[in-house]
Amino acid sequence: MEQKSKIIITRKSEWLNRLRGYRVFIDGIESGKVKNGSSEEFITDAGLHKLRCKINWYGSREFEVETKPGEVSYLLVKSGMKYFWIFYILLIGGVGFNLFYKFTDIERPAYAQNVELALVLPAILYLLYYLSFGRKDYLVLGKDTKNIFA
């Protein structure tokens, strides 16, 4: 009887996407989900496997893992949007700047539109990148080097 191998995928607790599970695909077949702050194990045959994680339209790049009979491979999946909070602050700042002049009696200066654009445009471009070209970089899947069992 051929001995199976095990792949354990860990997802650390993150604020971003905390309510949705990441779907795990092993060799193109959906094998399960990894919820926020949890680990899931998948039993596979020994050999080379291609893994991907997805969440709706977004996902990770394909990751290859070589499993040996009876051994455990530890992987980590996390969000690829490292600086999202900075851009959300900029977006809120741009909207707040606009609302300030809308609801006060202070005359709007000539440079106000440039300030709004400087605050809002980087945030919109960052989000549009992940909606289009960067959709396969939205999640990062790789070896779990910090796992004490690995």
N, C-alpha and C positions, 0 to 999 in steps of 0.2 A: 504494500500500500504506500502510495506516494505521500510524503509528509507535506502539509500545507505551510504557507508562510503567512505572516500577519503584517498589515500596514496600519499604524495608529496615527491618525491625523488630529492634531490639537489646534484649537482655535481659542486664542486668549480673549478675554472679555474686552470689548471695544464699544465705545459710544456710537460710532458710526455703524449702521446696519445691525444694531443690537436686537431688533425684533425679527430679523429674518435669518433663516438657516442657509448655509452654503451647501449647494448640491455638489456631491462628489461623483466624478466620472472616472472609472477605471477602464482603460482600453476602450473608451467611447461608450460605455454602458453606465447608466446612472446606478450607483451602488448604495446611495444613502445621503444623509444630510449631517452637517456638523453645526450644532447650535452655538450661540454665543457663550463663551467661557467653558466649553466642554471639549471632550475628546471622544472620538469614535474609532472603533477598530473594524477593519475589513479583512476577511480571510481570503487569500488568493493562492493561486498555484505559484510555484517557484518559477522565476524567470524575470524577463524585462517587462515592465508595465509602464504605460503612459497614463498619467493622472492629470486631471483638470478639476478646478472648482469653479462653479458658476453661481451667480445670483442674478436672476432675470437675464437681461441683455449683456450684463457685465460678466467678467470672468478673469481667470488667470491664464498665463501661458502654459503650454503643455510641459509637464515635468516627468522625466524618466527616472524610474527607480528599479534597481536590480534586487530582487528578493531571492534569498537562498532558503532551502527547505528547513523548516523549524525555526527560522530566525524572525525577528521583529524589526521593521523599519519604522522610524519615527519621523513624521513630517509635521510642519507647522504652516498654517494658512492664516493670513492676516490681510487687512486692507492695505492697498497700495497708495491710497490718498493720504500722504504724510502731513501735508500742510493745509488740510481743508479748513481748520479752525481759523487760521490767519485770514483766509479769503472770505469766510463767513463774517468775520469781524469787519473787514473792509466793506463788504456788501451792506451790512447793517449800518455802518458809518455813513456810507453814501446816501442811503435812504433817509437816515436820521438828519443828515445835513440838509437834504431837500425839504423835509417836513418842518425843520426849524424855521426856514424862511417862509414857508407856506402859512404857518399858523402864528407868526409873530408880526408885529408892525414894522419890523426892521426892514429897510430897503435892501433888496438882493444886490450884492456887488457884481460887477462885470465878470470877475474871475470865478464866480460860484459854479458855473457850468463846467469849467475846466477841473475844478476840485472834485465835483461829483464824478466826472469821467475818470479821473485818476484813481478814485476809490473803487468804483464799480467795475470798470473794464477789466482789470486783472482777475477779479473774482469770476466774472462771467467767462472769460477765456479759459481759466483753469477748469471750471465745471464743464465747458463745452469740449475740452480736450478729452475728458473721461467719458463724455457722451458719444464721442465719435472715434477718433484715432486711438485713444488710450483705453478703449473698453476692455482689451485683453490684459491691461496692466492694472486694472481696478483691484484685483486680488493678487497676492504674491504667495506662491506655494513653493516650499523648499524644505531642506533637511532641518530637523529640530536639533540644533547643536547645543541648546541649553537644557535639554531634557536629561535628568539625572540617570535615567535608565539606558540611554543611548550609548 
